[in-house]
């Protein structure tokens, strides 16, 4: 934390959140692995229900842990980290319970925990490039924010707002990406024609275009009420600065592009 958050002006809270969240790292990784299994067999609705459950639990625990209630003390940023981590544990247990049901044990041998070296090597060979890519993406993200921090708190505020919308869109595209990957993998495995793969890719590009267009329209038409969500009552007056507002709107346009 002393390396990641040095000079941000908010080191104490960032360190608390980071340290508590990292305790739950195994649950995050396990949820991703189990999600990959259900996506791979085409049970994407299971993943959707799991995500919905996790978010509901996260919101409920946020209210409980951040502000406190009854015997539970007010924990602030620590409570936010605990809520996020425990919601991941709930998702892991939810998917794990289904993963070990009799039907899955019989069809996919999910209760067979014997280590398979050949499967491990194959999984690592396929997964390592994607994992390395995500690692480099996060490193770039970190360096980018350190550079922005050097340019002043105003630019950091603008970037944080824009990144929030970018990540919201990123979740949609990530889901689309996983869906396309699974379908194309099944087509290749079944020796299906390239025509079907072309149709999948065209449909994906079409959906991506629709999502991007809708995001652009939403941000341009409702920028004022959306931006006020990121500022407290004491800070919302900052949006009255025409230069700041114009800069944020220009940044949102570039983000959409």
Buried (B, 14 or more C-beta within 10 A) or exposed (E): BEEEBEEBEEBEBBBBBEEBBEEBEEBBEBBEBBBBBBBBBEBBEBBEBBBEBBEEBBEEBBEBBBEBEEEEEEBBBBBBBBBBBBBBBBBBBBBEEBBEEEEBEEEEEBEEEEEEEEEEEEEEEEEEEEEEEEEEEEEEEEEEBEEBBEEEEEBBBBBEBBBEBBEEBEEBBEBBEBBBBBBBEEBEEEEBEEEEBEEBEEBBEEBBEEBBEEBBEEBEEEBEEBBEEBBEEEEEEBBEEEEBBEBBBEBBEEBBE
